[in-house]
Amino acid sequence: MPFIPHSESDVRAMLAAIGVAQIEDLFDEIPAALKARALQHVPAGLPEMDVARLMRGYAAQDAGVLNFAGAGAYEHHIPAAVWQIVTRGEFYSAYTPYQAEASQGTLQLIYEYQTMMTRLTGMDVSNASLYDGATALAEAVLMAERCMKKGARRVLVPRSVHPAYRKTLRTIVDLQHIEVVEFDFCHAGATAGGIAADWLARQDFGAFTALVVPQVNYFGVLEDVDALTDWAHAQGALVIGVINPLALAVLKAPGQWGAKGADIVIGEGQPMGVPLSSGGPYFGILACKQEFVRQMPGRVVGRTTDLDGRAGFTLTLQAREQHIRRAKATSNICTNQGLLVTAATIHMALLGPEGLRRVAVHCMRNARALRERLAALPGVHVSFERAGFHEFTLALPLSAGTVIERLADARILAGVALDEDFPELGNALLVCATETKTEADLDRYAEALGRALR
């Protein structure tokens, strides 16, 4: 909010009108032990002019930085028309589409988004949408439990899934008494960096509800999705695919994995027209097979015709009780990042299937070219040789944190250090190259890394 109009006297008058002495009294139902005494690392308040100066300084620090970091937040070119359209009042201020008679434009756009996502994922139905990719995974696990009703309340998750997704999953489903069983990725051989399907087949996990399969995984490696999907189905479990929607422009759709396809698909929609903006906001993708649609969280828009044959759109399969049932609701959010879904829909419509494929191919070519350049440097090795999309993992002779600091002096964001979440990988750096990088950019990175390692 750029301007807060309430004076101290206004605040006192409002508090008096509702019968409390101070704002803190509005939160008296929260136990004192749960309240933060102070916000660490947050400076004291500043006047408006000083805040504006501070933010301009931060923005200047970001300008001109060559970005090779990914790990779930990707720099892509967004056509200028996307946000020019998104910020029109008709979209920008359309908060909710509940009143169908007043929201036909928004409802039509959401319907078109769902159609595009089902075509990308190969699934029967898509919602629109969820908070982000990480919470979408938790929602998918809760959904799988409702669909199966088998009493196992256990889900298998490989460590090759994004660490933030796994942490978020545990935070949400632990209180639902669902056991998250993590298993390791393969560290050697042809399947290094991914899930070894033959190893998985020899394990006895007992009964479980679902297997989570990332494609592409956190290390940038492609998984053997066909074998993993068939194995999970043979155990009587569902398959939850974790995808990058841009990668699906060139990879097999989850609906085609194995003999029967994935059952639920989730992902982060940020690569589709959402800029990197100080860490957010993002939006979560969730799609599924038709047989599970009544357990799907979030909004679903349907298309129908009136008595005169004219097309119309309305929310469907959405019980109003969802918003008052708290822990028993099928969704953790109502607003569902609708503005970002609008951006993604316009972005996909402008690029079209061929445009998305070209972007994805360009990403793969840049990543392969950069990987070859960096692997030729003394002491640098590619951690996993399996095929990937636009990310890869490097083993370095120095700590990844040191390399990141040294390249920052050259205005290059080198990547993401993996030592905190994967200490067994040693000095490992996750590097990303999207279609935004030129040959000169790749050369600049390789030269800077070479100097940093001397």
BELFEN-V990025 format. One record per helix or strand. SS is the DSSP state (helix for helix, strand for strand). FROM is the first residue (numbers start at 1). LEN is the number of residues. Records with the same first field share a line. If there is no record, write none. Layout:
BEGIN
SS = FROM-LEN  FROM-LEN
END
This chain:
BEGIN
helix = 8-11  23-5  32-3  48-15  80-7  89-4  100-3  104-18  133-16  163-14  197-5  225-10  247-3  254-3  290-6  320-4  326-3  338-38  400-9  423-3  439-14
strand = 66-2  125-2  130-1  154-5  179-5  210-6  221-1  238-7  264-5  284-5  301-5  311-5  381-2  388-1  391-5  412-2  416-2  428-5
END
